[in-house]
């Protein structure tokens, strides 16, 4: 693991001496500021005339976040919101480079100035809360830290007063919060001043052209944050409700998650930012080489098409015979894993209404778990486990250790978990130990997901959560968190009404995917489904999604027969890597289109993916990311002349040409279309 660090103390508004018993200040200004290492971003911290804590953000002297409030409303104590005095510390520079065990790039530079500002009450309880800012040239994070103090031992947070008062109107890309189906809604594109309550990440493009995305990082043992527009372009943090009147209950000392702002002149800059990852703590698990990034097939899409069923009976999909069929296919075509859903008892009846019938260790009689895992291992393939809970985290936790131990013993190194609870909340243990309802992004569910991650780590099992808690970059700290859903995946193109429209994937790139990997499950060639309009992409776009939508596990989601019938386009799915050394954004516009190039971590092969919305596009791709002086074979999979998501979706042209880093390619994208290219250094064998 490569890591380089340097620290530099910078001049600040005032100097603090931090010790075990508190803070000694040399000065106590009412206004202070600090900047990012390159001076691009500046944060101003201050108090108003009533002693309210405030902050503002500027980029190269221009206001990005106008004065915004900080603080808390507590359920059992006076609010921490006014009558406070500010003491600003000395910024410290950190410059380090760390290596991901897997990821969209191998090495990540973490270069920031950290600045601590203390807000302390001048009368009454004399409580204190610190705000720690980390300023990067491409964004910032800030979090609250509650030190140990006599007047604030147990902190019961009703809500945060945290505001994001955006300095200009513009266009917002956002998904509604507080709806029954969690994160699985289409994005709206409206003026910033017309946003309602929004999930994060929420991304905006201001009238000046500045791009900003608001999210959070390192959410552990805390409620998830949504955004509520309170005035014009001013937003306030909304914490997910808890099991009592407090959204969060913690013992001091503790800190909150980071509240994050990614800021860029361009849409591409948002994608290239590593802010969310960098704000998380380093790897706590050590060696996780037992998890290998892979592509996989599975007993899954056929259930969404109602050709097979999750429940037992004549249509049961998870049979030993069907699993072995998929294992043979995976071995023949170079895939690393096979997902089998519906293998365990509990799928009969209304499982999504309570989940209490699921066994996570006992298989249906027509599925021999031991035989399937043994056979898979003999073929060099892994079974990918599946734990659907029906949203019943309480029931799952009672079997969690045994379930993970079983997978660990059988060499099942990854599991897809699920929390489907249609029109209901999750179920967790309440304060008295009895089962109660909870929001999916409540503090209780944050605690639950961490239990699953830690249990998986003990038994060398990686976690791919569906219907999850939002991604906040915890894969850096716990690299057995490999992927998750957390938005509308490809399944909505199987049965959704409406299905996923052509703009959905470009929308994801600038919102959900800024938070981390997504198990989107692309690769569909059978375009007619149960959803009106079917799959609203071209074949070329389905291939491009393997590059555009990052995940270290990528599913070839379609029926095996559709791949066997179409070996030429299927070749790209077989060839494309899913673990990368470098990532470059070649062209991007929020919600419209994106073109991304990535370099394979295990070879000198590059891959390019470009996708558009419902509009045709012609993009230009400069190939200067390729090695100078080297020739490459470009294996191109592009939309044909008649390709259109409303008609000839299967119209695809597959061709090859020789290119170098000095070349430029024109990428013609059909409505709802895309283009996928693999660049292979000439003279090298074909990568499988």
C-alpha positions as semicolon CSV with decimal commas, in nm:
position;residue;x (nm);y (nm);z (nm)
1;X;0,000;0,000;0,000
2;X;0,149;0,330;-0,110
3;X;0,107;0,630;0,117
4;X;0,289;0,963;0,134
5;X;0,203;1,232;0,386
6;X;0,325;1,579;0,465
7;X;0,196;1,833;0,714
8;X;0,239;2,210;0,716
9;X;0,104;2,457;0,969
10;X;-0,031;2,773;0,809
11;X;-0,100;3,117;0,944
12;X;-0,457;3,151;1,068
13;X;-0,693;3,402;1,217
14;X;-0,591;3,292;1,564
15;X;-0,384;3,026;1,733
16;X;-0,526;2,750;1,951
17;X;-0,349;2,511;2,182
18;X;-0,542;2,184;2,192
19;X;-0,512;1,967;2,498
20;X;-0,694;1,694;2,682
21;X;-0,881;1,941;2,899
22;X;-0,991;2,198;2,645
23;X;-0,876;2,487;2,429
24;X;-0,661;2,786;2,517
25;X;-0,710;3,075;2,276
26;X;-0,478;3,365;2,212
27;X;-0,747;3,568;2,034
28;X;-1,122;3,540;1,991
29;X;-1,226;3,712;1,668
30;X;-1,587;3,721;1,550
31;X;-1,474;3,657;1,193
32;X;-1,204;3,431;1,049
33;X;-1,117;3,266;0,720
34;X;-0,907;2,988;0,571
35;X;-0,838;2,872;0,216
36;X;-0,766;2,554;0,023
37;X;-0,403;2,462;-0,062
38;X;-0,416;2,635;-0,400
39;X;-0,621;2,927;-0,275
40;X;-0,915;2,830;-0,494
41;X;-1,174;2,796;-0,217
42;X;-1,209;3,010;0,093
43;X;-1,431;2,953;0,396
44;X;-1,533;3,236;0,623
45;X;-1,655;3,149;0,973
46;X;-1,819;3,410;1,193
47;X;-2,099;3,493;1,435
48;X;-2,377;3,741;1,374
49;X;-2,495;4,006;1,619
50;X;-2,690;3,745;1,818
51;X;-2,394;3,511;1,840
52;X;-2,531;3,270;1,581
53;X;-2,260;3,054;1,420
54;X;-2,233;3,113;1,046
55;X;-2,015;3,021;0,750
56;X;-1,977;3,122;0,387
57;X;-1,783;2,976;0,093
58;X;-1,607;3,167;-0,185
59;X;-1,436;3,037;-0,498
60;X;-1,163;3,261;-0,632
61;X;-1,327;3,554;-0,457
62;X;-1,679;3,483;-0,585
63;X;-1,950;3,381;-0,340
64;X;-2,063;3,018;-0,375
65;X;-2,245;2,970;-0,044
66;X;-2,375;3,294;0,103
67;X;-2,382;3,332;0,482
68;X;-2,543;3,018;0,623
69;X;-2,632;2,910;0,973
70;X;-2,475;2,630;1,173
71;X;-2,594;2,463;1,491
72;X;-2,839;2,218;1,647
73;X;-3,181;2,188;1,799
74;X;-3,166;1,943;2,089
75;X;-3,465;1,754;2,227
76;X;-3,375;1,772;2,597
77;X;-3,165;2,087;2,624
78;X;-3,154;2,444;2,491
79;X;-3,057;2,478;2,126
80;X;-2,697;2,531;2,026
81;X;-2,771;2,819;1,790
82;X;-2,697;3,161;1,945
83;X;-2,504;3,333;2,219
84;X;-2,183;3,172;2,094
85;X;-1,832;3,312;2,060
86;X;-1,594;3,202;1,787
87;X;-1,233;3,094;1,831
88;X;-1,046;3,000;1,513
89;X;-0,749;2,767;1,506
90;X;-0,444;2,742;1,286
91;X;-0,498;2,564;0,953
92;X;-0,283;2,256;0,894
93;X;-0,197;2,125;0,548
94;X;-0,202;1,753;0,471
95;X;-0,071;1,617;0,141
96;X;-0,076;1,241;0,102
97;X;-0,127;0,982;-0,168
98;X;-0,303;0,658;-0,086
99;X;-0,376;0,343;-0,281
100;X;-0,717;0,186;-0,325
101;X;-0,728;-0,196;-0,309
102;X;-0,973;-0,167;-0,599
103;X;-1,144;0,132;-0,754
104;X;-1,195;0,374;-1,040
105;X;-0,834;0,484;-0,999
106;X;-0,547;0,318;-0,815
107;X;-0,379;0,614;-0,645
108;X;-0,563;0,909;-0,494
109;X;-0,407;1,234;-0,380
110;X;-0,552;1,371;-0,057
111;X;-0,441;1,735;-0,037
112;X;-0,627;1,968;0,196
113;X;-0,607;2,234;0,464
114;X;-0,782;2,140;0,787
115;X;-0,919;2,423;0,998
116;X;-1,088;2,397;1,336
117;X;-1,331;2,662;1,455
118;X;-1,478;2,646;1,805
119;X;-1,814;2,794;1,896
120;X;-1,868;2,825;2,271
121;X;-2,156;2,967;2,471
122;X;-2,062;3,283;2,657
123;X;-2,322;3,230;2,931
124;X;-2,550;2,965;3,075
125;X;-2,430;2,608;3,023
126;X;-2,117;2,727;2,841
127;X;-2,131;2,434;2,601
128;X;-1,899;2,407;2,304
129;X;-1,913;2,256;1,960
130;X;-1,625;2,259;1,712
131;X;-1,664;2,281;1,337
132;X;-1,378;2,122;1,144
133;X;-1,337;2,228;0,782
134;X;-1,129;2,041;0,526
135;X;-1,067;2,259;0,225
136;X;-0,965;2,113;-0,109
137;X;-0,925;2,298;-0,435
138;X;-1,221;2,100;-0,574
139;X;-1,452;2,121;-0,275
140;X;-1,479;2,105;0,100
141;X;-1,622;1,910;0,387
142;X;-1,714;2,026;0,735
143;X;-1,833;1,835;1,038
144;X;-1,932;1,911;1,393
145;X;-1,728;1,769;1,680
146;X;-1,870;1,751;2,032
147;X;-1,587;1,738;2,289
148;X;-1,622;1,580;2,630
149;X;-1,776;1,845;2,855
150;X;-1,975;1,851;3,181
151;X;-2,288;2,015;3,041
152;X;-2,327;1,792;2,735
153;X;-2,271;1,421;2,797
154;X;-2,560;1,259;2,609
155;X;-2,642;1,455;2,295
156;X;-2,997;1,415;2,165
157;X;-3,023;1,591;1,831
158;X;-3,369;1,681;1,707
159;X;-3,240;1,853;1,395
160;X;-2,944;2,034;1,248
161;X;-2,962;2,402;1,168
162;X;-2,697;2,350;0,898
163;X;-2,776;2,561;0,593
164;X;-2,650;2,572;0,235
165;X;-2,747;2,918;0,111
166;X;-2,651;2,894;-0,255
167;X;-2,542;3,232;-0,384
168;X;-2,712;3,212;-0,722
169;X;-3,005;3,047;-0,892
170;X;-2,957;2,807;-1,177
171;X;-3,054;2,452;-1,262
172;X;-3,077;2,165;-1,014
173;X;-3,074;1,791;-1,069
174;X;-3,247;1,627;-0,775
175;X;-3,447;1,331;-0,650
176;X;-3,738;1,373;-0,405
177;X;-3,689;1,283;-0,040
178;X;-3,933;1,131;0,209
179;X;-4,114;0,916;-0,049
180;X;-4,231;0,560;0,017
181;X;-3,995;0,393;-0,229
182;X;-3,675;0,528;-0,073
183;X;-3,415;0,639;-0,331
184;X;-3,581;0,477;-0,631
185;X;-3,727;0,777;-0,809
186;X;-3,650;0,955;-1,132
187;X;-3,459;1,282;-1,119
188;X;-3,617;1,622;-1,169
189;X;-3,440;1,903;-1,351
190;X;-3,572;2,236;-1,230
191;X;-3,456;2,582;-1,126
192;X;-3,275;2,567;-0,793
193;X;-3,548;2,791;-0,655
194;X;-3,812;2,527;-0,741
195;X;-3,659;2,230;-0,559
196;X;-3,869;2,072;-0,285
197;X;-3,715;1,830;-0,036
198;X;-3,425;1,653;-0,204
199;X;-3,205;1,354;-0,143
200;X;-2,831;1,392;-0,168
201;X;-2,625;1,411;-0,376
202;X;-2,810;1,710;-0,522
203;X;-2,622;1,875;-0,806
204;X;-2,668;2,227;-0,939
205;X;-2,530;2,438;-1,220
206;X;-2,548;2,806;-1,135
207;X;-2,627;3,084;-1,377
208;X;-2,255;3,165;-1,383
209;X;-2,178;2,811;-1,500
210;X;-2,035;2,696;-1,167
211;X;-2,116;2,335;-1,074
212;X;-2,185;2,236;-0,713
213;X;-2,290;1,904;-0,563
214;X;-2,408;1,877;-0,202
215;X;-2,376;1,546;-0,018
216;X;-2,226;1,395;0,297
217;X;-1,929;1,171;0,375
218;X;-1,846;0,911;0,640
219;X;-2,195;0,868;0,782
220;X;-2,148;0,629;1,075
221;X;-2,392;0,593;1,367
222;X;-2,584;0,897;1,254
223;X;-2,901;0,980;1,062
224;X;-2,885;1,034;0,688
225;X;-2,922;1,392;0,563
226;X;-3,171;1,525;0,311
227;X;-3,214;1,886;0,200
228;X;-3,521;2,108;0,242
229;X;-3,540;2,432;0,049
230;X;-3,643;2,699;0,297
231;X;-3,615;3,013;0,082
232;X;-3,534;3,082;-0,282
233;X;-3,192;2,908;-0,311
234;X;-3,137;2,837;0,058
235;X;-3,141;2,477;0,181
236;X;-3,140;2,335;0,530
237;X;-3,022;1,991;0,638
238;X;-3,305;1,755;0,730
239;X;-3,205;1,453;0,936
240;X;-3,390;1,127;0,892
241;X;-3,619;1,074;1,195
242;X;-3,509;0,834;1,466
243;X;-3,688;0,588;1,694
244;X;-3,777;0,863;1,943
245;X;-3,821;1,237;1,908
246;X;-3,444;1,260;1,858
247;X;-3,301;1,189;1,514
248;X;-2,960;1,111;1,667
249;X;-2,856;1,004;2,016
250;X;-2,482;0,993;2,086
251;X;-2,246;1,012;2,381
252;X;-1,983;1,286;2,374
253;X;-1,715;1,296;2,252
254;X;-1,826;1,223;1,896
255;X;-1,841;1,385;1,555
256;X;-2,104;1,405;1,284
257;X;-2,062;1,300;0,921
258;X;-1,898;1,550;0,689
259;X;-2,129;1,787;0,503
260;X;-1,976;1,813;0,157
261;X;-1,962;2,054;-0,134
262;X;-1,793;1,951;-0,458
263;X;-1,727;2,264;-0,664
264;X;-1,605;2,283;-1,023
265;X;-1,613;2,505;-1,330
266;X;-1,708;2,197;-1,533
267;X;-1,935;1,897;-1,504
268;X;-1,631;1,677;-1,565
269;X;-1,464;1,817;-1,255
270;X;-1,741;1,680;-1,034
271;X;-1,686;1,328;-1,166
272;X;-1,309;1,350;-1,128
273;X;-1,329;1,468;-0,766
274;X;-1,226;1,223;-0,491
275;X;-1,361;1,445;-0,213
276;X;-1,612;1,195;-0,071
277;X;-1,356;0,915;-0,051
278;X;-1,084;1,139;0,090
279;X;-1,304;1,254;0,377
280;X;-1,337;0,896;0,500
281;X;-1,084;0,734;0,730
282;X;-0,815;0,499;0,593
283;X;-0,865;0,125;0,555
284;X;-0,943;-0,042;0,888
285;X;-0,963;-0,396;0,750
286;X;-0,610;-0,439;0,618
287;X;-0,564;-0,704;0,351
288;X;-0,886;-0,758;0,155
289;X;-0,726;-0,942;-0,136
290;X;-0,980;-1,221;-0,082
291;X;-1,225;-0,999;-0,273
292;X;-1,158;-0,982;-0,646
293;X;-1,335;-0,733;-0,873
294;X;-1,534;-0,936;-1,121
295;X;-1,808;-0,956;-1,375
296;X;-2,090;-1,195;-1,303
297;X;-2,408;-1,350;-1,441
298;X;-2,703;-1,464;-1,240
299;X;-3,039;-1,619;-1,176
300;X;-3,212;-1,281;-1,162
301;X;-3,337;-1,113;-1,481
302;X;-3,558;-1,411;-1,562
303;X;-3,749;-1,347;-1,239
304;X;-3,803;-0,981;-1,324
305;X;-3,945;-1,093;-1,658
306;X;-4,166;-1,347;-1,472
307;X;-4,011;-1,638;-1,660
308;X;-3,895;-1,777;-1,325
309;X;-3,990;-1,707;-0,964
310;X;-3,808;-1,635;-0,639
311;X;-4,056;-1,849;-0,447
312;X;-4,070;-2,228;-0,455
313;X;-4,280;-2,417;-0,706
314;X;-4,270;-2,517;-1,073
315;X;-4,118;-2,184;-1,185
316;X;-3,855;-2,169;-0,909
317;X;-3,540;-2,013;-1,054
318;X;-3,288;-2,101;-0,784
319;X;-3,250;-2,470;-0,854
320;X;-2,926;-2,663;-0,845
321;X;-2,966;-2,739;-1,215
322;X;-3,016;-2,374;-1,312
323;X;-2,725;-2,261;-1,094
324;X;-2,491;-2,515;-1,255
325;X;-2,607;-2,401;-1,600
326;X;-2,506;-2,045;-1,510
327;X;-2,175;-2,161;-1,359
328;X;-2,087;-2,344;-1,680
329;X;-2,169;-2,033;-1,882
330;X;-1,961;-1,813;-1,652
331;X;-1,663;-2,047;-1,673
332;X;-1,686;-2,070;-2,051
333;X;-1,694;-1,693;-2,099
334;X;-1,453;-1,577;-1,829
335;X;-1,693;-1,443;-1,566
336;X;-1,591;-1,461;-1,202
337;X;-1,924;-1,508;-1,028
338;X;-2,282;-1,631;-1,039
339;X;-2,557;-1,466;-0,837
340;X;-2,845;-1,692;-0,734
341;X;-3,150;-1,523;-0,583
342;X;-3,432;-1,717;-0,419
343;X;-3,216;-2,006;-0,292
344;X;-3,315;-1,979;0,073
345;X;-3,643;-2,054;0,248
346;X;-3,882;-1,768;0,312
347;X;-3,985;-1,644;-0,033
348;X;-4,332;-1,797;-0,025
349;X;-4,609;-1,557;0,074
350;X;-4,586;-1,181;0,131
351;X;-4,215;-1,170;0,215
352;X;-4,186;-0,799;0,136
353;X;-4,446;-0,722;0,404
354;X;-4,241;-0,848;0,699
355;X;-3,940;-1,065;0,606
356;X;-3,975;-1,270;0,923
357;X;-3,994;-1,604;0,738
358;X;-3,650;-1,583;0,579
359;X;-3,382;-1,831;0,675
360;X;-3,033;-1,724;0,577
361;X;-2,879;-2,066;0,629
362;X;-3,142;-2,312;0,506
363;X;-3,195;-2,372;0,134
364;X;-3,504;-2,482;-0,052
365;X;-3,500;-2,859;-0,120
366;X;-3,426;-2,810;-0,492
367;X;-3,109;-2,608;-0,423
368;X;-2,800;-2,787;-0,289
369;X;-2,583;-2,504;-0,156
370;X;-2,283;-2,726;-0,078
371;X;-2,290;-2,889;-0,420
372;X;-2,329;-2,559;-0,603
373;X;-2,039;-2,388;-0,424
374;X;-1,814;-2,693;-0,467
375;X;-1,897;-2,716;-0,836
376;X;-1,841;-2,344;-0,885
377;X;-1,499;-2,363;-0,720
378;X;-1,402;-2,651;-0,948
379;X;-1,476;-2,425;-1,245
380;X;-1,291;-2,123;-1,107
381;X;-1,617;-1,940;-1,038
382;X;-1,760;-1,804;-0,712
383;X;-2,118;-1,821;-0,598
384;X;-2,242;-1,472;-0,507
385;X;-2,463;-1,498;-0,203
386;X;-2,800;-1,335;-0,154
387;X;-2,972;-1,214;0,163
388;X;-3,306;-1,046;0,102
389;X;-3,445;-0,927;0,434
390;X;-3,778;-0,777;0,333
391;X;-3,659;-0,475;0,528
392;X;-3,657;-0,677;0,851
393;X;-3,314;-0,588;0,987
394;X;-3,422;-0,711;1,331
395;X;-3,481;-1,064;1,200
396;X;-3,165;-1,059;0,986
397;X;-2,943;-0,961;1,277
398;X;-3,059;-1,264;1,474
399;X;-2,909;-1,488;1,202
400;X;-2,633;-1,258;1,078
401;X;-2,331;-1,427;1,233
402;X;-2,442;-1,777;1,132
403;X;-2,525;-1,662;0,779
404;X;-2,187;-1,495;0,724
405;X;-2,002;-1,788;0,883
406;X;-2,176;-2,025;0,640
407;X;-2,071;-1,819;0,341
408;X;-1,718;-1,784;0,475
409;X;-1,687;-2,160;0,516
410;X;-1,813;-2,223;0,162
411;X;-1,586;-1,966;-0,002
412;X;-1,868;-1,728;-0,089
413;X;-1,680;-1,398;-0,073
414;X;-1,957;-1,155;-0,161
415;X;-2,325;-1,121;-0,080
416;X;-2,600;-0,907;-0,223
417;X;-2,823;-0,789;0,059
418;X;-3,171;-0,647;0,007
419;X;-3,415;-0,438;0,209
420;X;-3,730;-0,436;-0,002
421;X;-4,014;-0,309;0,216
422;X;-4,270;-0,173;-0,026
423;X;-4,465;0,118;0,123
424;X;-4,324;0,043;0,465
425;X;-4,022;0,124;0,676
426;X;-3,750;-0,109;0,793
427;X;-3,777;-0,309;1,115
428;X;-3,513;-0,273;1,384
429;X;-3,469;-0,332;1,756
430;X;-3,616;-0,048;1,960
431;X;-3,480;0,097;2,286
432;X;-3,650;-0,185;2,480
433;X;-3,520;-0,456;2,247
434;X;-3,856;-0,508;2,079
435;X;-3,904;-0,476;1,704
436;X;-4,012;-0,131;1,582
437;X;-4,039;0,047;1,247
438;X;-3,762;0,276;1,125
439;X;-3,675;0,486;0,822
440;X;-3,426;0,325;0,583
441;X;-3,170;0,603;0,646
442;X;-3,227;0,642;1,019
443;X;-2,949;0,620;1,275
444;X;-3,075;0,271;1,364
445;X;-3,031;0,153;1,005
446;X;-2,687;0,315;0,983
447;X;-2,595;0,105;1,285
448;X;-2,747;-0,205;1,126
449;X;-2,556;-0,172;0,800
450;X;-2,232;-0,133;0,993
451;X;-2,308;-0,458;1,179
452;X;-2,349;-0,633;0,844
453;X;-2,023;-0,489;0,710
454;X;-1,831;-0,592;1,022
455;X;-1,981;-0,942;1,027
456;X;-1,894;-0,982;0,660
457;X;-1,537;-0,869;0,722
458;X;-1,494;-1,125;1,001
459;X;-1,578;-1,402;0,754
460;X;-1,419;-1,250;0,440
461;X;-1,751;-1,161;0,279
462;X;-1,797;-0,838;0,081
463;X;-2,126;-0,648;0,084
464;X;-2,334;-0,524;-0,210
465;X;-2,643;-0,368;-0,051
466;X;-2,967;-0,305;-0,238
467;X;-3,235;-0,075;-0,099
468;X;-2,942;0,050;0,109
469;X;-2,837;0,337;0,327
470;X;-2,691;0,597;0,092
471;X;-2,325;0,575;-0,011
472;X;-2,103;0,818;0,181
473;X;-1,762;0,681;0,081
474;X;-1,718;0,425;0,360
475;X;-1,558;0,184;0,113
476;X;-1,227;0,357;0,188
477;X;-1,251;0,260;0,554
478;X;-1,426;-0,073;0,497
479;X;-1,320;-0,196;0,153
480;X;-1,551;-0,496;0,180
481;X;-1,828;-0,246;0,097
482;X;-1,801;-0,307;-0,275
483;X;-2,115;-0,164;-0,432
484;X;-2,480;-0,088;-0,372
485;X;-2,798;0,010;-0,549
486;X;-2,951;0,324;-0,396
487;X;-3,134;0,446;-0,706
488;X;-3,340;0,303;-0,991
489;X;-3,140;0,017;-1,139
490;X;-3,189;-0,172;-1,464
491;X;-3,472;-0,377;-1,310
492;X;-3,703;-0,079;-1,367
493;X;-3,656;-0,139;-1,739
494;X;-3,798;-0,488;-1,687
495;X;-4,129;-0,390;-1,524
496;X;-4,131;-0,021;-1,430
497;X;-4,419;0,202;-1,531
498;X;-4,258;0,422;-1,632
499;X;-3,931;0,248;-1,699
500;X;-3,595;0,422;-1,694
501;X;-3,597;0,697;-1,959
502;X;-3,292;0,769;-2,178
503;X;-3,176;1,057;-1,956
504;X;-3,167;0,837;-1,645
505;X;-2,809;0,716;-1,684
506;X;-2,664;1,062;-1,764
507;X;-2,853;1,188;-1,459
508;X;-2,702;0,916;-1,239
509;X;-2,348;1,009;-1,339
510;X;-2,384;1,359;-1,191
511;X;-2,578;1,262;-0,877
512;X;-2,589;0,911;-0,734
513;X;-2,256;0,807;-0,885
514;X;-2,072;1,101;-0,729
515;X;-2,129;0,917;-0,399
516;X;-1,975;0,587;-0,507
517;X;-2,015;0,262;-0,704
518;X;-2,356;0,143;-0,820
519;X;-2,464;-0,211;-0,901
520;X;-2,673;-0,099;-1,197
521;X;-2,677;-0,440;-1,376
522;X;-2,644;-0,339;-1,744
523;X;-2,591;-0,555;-2,051
524;X;-2,948;-0,611;-2,170
525;X;-2,995;-0,720;-2,533
526;X;-3,357;-0,837;-2,501
527;X;-3,521;-0,499;-2,539
528;X;-3,888;-0,599;-2,513
529;X;-3,987;-0,634;-2,149
530;X;-4,287;-0,593;-1,921
531;X;-4,219;-0,219;-1,900
532;X;-4,399;0,011;-2,146
533;X;-4,144;0,100;-2,411
534;X;-3,911;-0,177;-2,297
535;X;-3,545;-0,095;-2,239
536;X;-3,505;0,266;-2,355
537;X;-3,146;0,246;-2,476
538;X;-2,960;0,116;-2,777
539;X;-2,736;-0,190;-2,758
540;X;-2,429;0,032;-2,788
541;X;-2,540;0,229;-2,483
542;X;-2,583;-0,092;-2,284
543;X;-2,218;-0,171;-2,358
544;X;-2,099;0,181;-2,278
545;X;-2,260;0,162;-1,933
546;X;-1,990;-0,086;-1,825
547;X;-1,741;0,201;-1,847
548;X;-1,962;0,495;-1,754
549;X;-2,124;0,345;-1,441
550;X;-1,845;0,237;-1,210
551;X;-1,866;-0,072;-0,991
552;X;-1,600;-0,333;-0,905
553;X;-1,867;-0,596;-0,966
554;X;-2,048;-0,570;-1,298
555;X;-2,336;-0,795;-1,393
556;X;-2,409;-0,924;-1,739
557;X;-2,773;-0,913;-1,645
558;X;-2,958;-1,051;-1,947
559;X;-3,078;-1,403;-2,015
560;X;-2,794;-1,634;-2,117
561;X;-2,974;-1,717;-2,441
562;X;-2,955;-1,354;-2,553
563;X;-2,578;-1,357;-2,514
564;X;-2,543;-1,689;-2,693
565;X;-2,749;-1,550;-2,981
566;X;-2,542;-1,231;-3,008
567;X;-2,175;-1,321;-2,962
568;X;-2,035;-1,014;-3,142
569;X;-2,165;-0,740;-2,907
570;X;-2,134;-0,979;-2,613
571;X;-1,759;-0,983;-2,677
572;X;-1,725;-0,633;-2,533
573;X;-1,891;-0,741;-2,207
574;X;-1,649;-1,032;-2,188
575;X;-1,349;-0,809;-2,257
576;X;-1,418;-0,492;-2,058
577;X;-1,231;-0,469;-1,725
578;X;-1,398;-0,363;-1,400
579;X;-1,095;-0,257;-1,193
580;X;-0,916;0,056;-1,304
581;X;-0,583;0,233;-1,268
582;X;-0,691;0,569;-1,410
583;X;-1,010;0,752;-1,503
584;X;-1,042;1,047;-1,743
585;X;-1,359;1,241;-1,828
586;X;-1,347;1,339;-2,195
587;X;-1,678;1,524;-2,231
588;X;-1,966;1,593;-1,996
589;X;-2,277;1,802;-1,946
590;X;-2,503;1,751;-1,646
591;X;-2,794;1,524;-1,730
592;X;-2,723;1,530;-2,104
593;X;-2,418;1,325;-2,193
594;X;-2,085;1,196;-2,070
595;X;-1,779;1,026;-2,218
596;X;-1,532;0,855;-1,984
597;X;-1,207;0,667;-2,049
598;X;-1,058;0,426;-1,796
599;X;-0,733;0,228;-1,789
600;X;-0,732;-0,133;-1,677
601;X;-0,539;-0,189;-1,355
602;X;-0,406;-0,525;-1,475
603;X;-0,289;-0,428;-1,825
604;X;-0,229;-0,137;-2,062
605;X;-0,578;-0,166;-2,210
606;X;-0,806;0,138;-2,203
607;X;-1,184;0,143;-2,238
608;X;-1,411;0,430;-2,336
609;X;-1,782;0,466;-2,275
610;X;-2,006;0,748;-2,397
611;X;-2,381;0,784;-2,338
612;X;-2,646;1,042;-2,418
613;X;-3,003;1,118;-2,320
614;X;-3,297;1,122;-2,564
615;X;-3,112;1,361;-2,794
616;X;-2,858;1,255;-3,056
617;X;-2,509;1,390;-2,995
618;X;-2,179;1,417;-3,174
619;X;-1,892;1,425;-2,926
620;X;-1,519;1,460;-2,984
621;X;-1,279;1,231;-2,801
622;X;-0,913;1,330;-2,796
623;X;-0,707;1,018;-2,739
624;X;-0,422;1,191;-2,557
625;X;-0,482;0,963;-2,258
626;X;-0,314;0,682;-2,455
627;X;0,062;0,630;-2,425
628;X;0,266;0,848;-2,659
629;X;0,440;0,666;-2,941
630;X;0,227;0,356;-2,909
631;X;-0,020;0,210;-3,156
632;X;-0,353;0,073;-3,040
633;X;-0,628;-0,133;-3,194
634;X;-0,956;0,048;-3,127
635;X;-1,238;-0,206;-3,105
636;X;-1,543;0,012;-3,163
637;X;-1,906;-0,070;-3,078
638;X;-2,120;0,220;-3,200
639;X;-2,478;0,304;-3,282
640;X;-2,578;0,212;-3,634
641;X;-2,730;0,465;-3,876
642;X;-3,086;0,372;-3,779
643;X;-3,029;0,321;-3,407
644;X;-3,285;0,486;-3,178
645;X;-3,418;0,395;-2,834
646;X;-3,772;0,423;-2,978
647;X;-3,706;0,187;-3,266
648;X;-3,402;-0,006;-3,386
649;X;-3,226;-0,034;-3,053
650;X;-3,026;-0,334;-3,172
651;X;-2,872;-0,147;-3,468
652;X;-2,502;-0,160;-3,384
653;X;-2,184;-0,132;-3,589
654;X;-1,874;-0,319;-3,472
655;X;-1,547;-0,220;-3,634
656;X;-1,175;-0,180;-3,573
657;X;-0,918;0,081;-3,658
658;X;-0,562;0,165;-3,561
659;X;-0,511;0,477;-3,347
660;X;-0,247;0,663;-3,149
661;X;-0,254;0,927;-2,877
662;X;-0,242;1,195;-3,147
663;X;-0,577;1,091;-3,293
664;X;-0,924;1,227;-3,233
665;X;-1,240;1,019;-3,264
666;X;-1,585;1,148;-3,348
667;X;-1,849;0,977;-3,135
668;X;-2,191;0,985;-3,301
669;X;-2,454;0,888;-3,045
670;X;-2,810;0,803;-3,145
671;X;-3,113;0,912;-2,938
672;X;-3,083;0,708;-2,618
673;X;-2,757;0,576;-2,756
674;X;-2,393;0,533;-2,675
675;X;-2,055;0,407;-2,785
676;X;-1,809;0,165;-2,629
677;X;-1,446;0,130;-2,736
678;X;-1,164;-0,092;-2,619
679;X;-0,808;0,024;-2,692
680;X;-0,562;-0,264;-2,706
681;X;-0,187;-0,206;-2,751
682;X;-0,095;-0,373;-3,077
683;X;0,100;-0,694;-3,055
684;X;-0,068;-0,800;-2,731
685;X;-0,296;-1,097;-2,691
686;X;-0,671;-1,048;-2,659
687;X;-0,766;-0,992;-2,295
688;X;-1,048;-1,210;-2,162
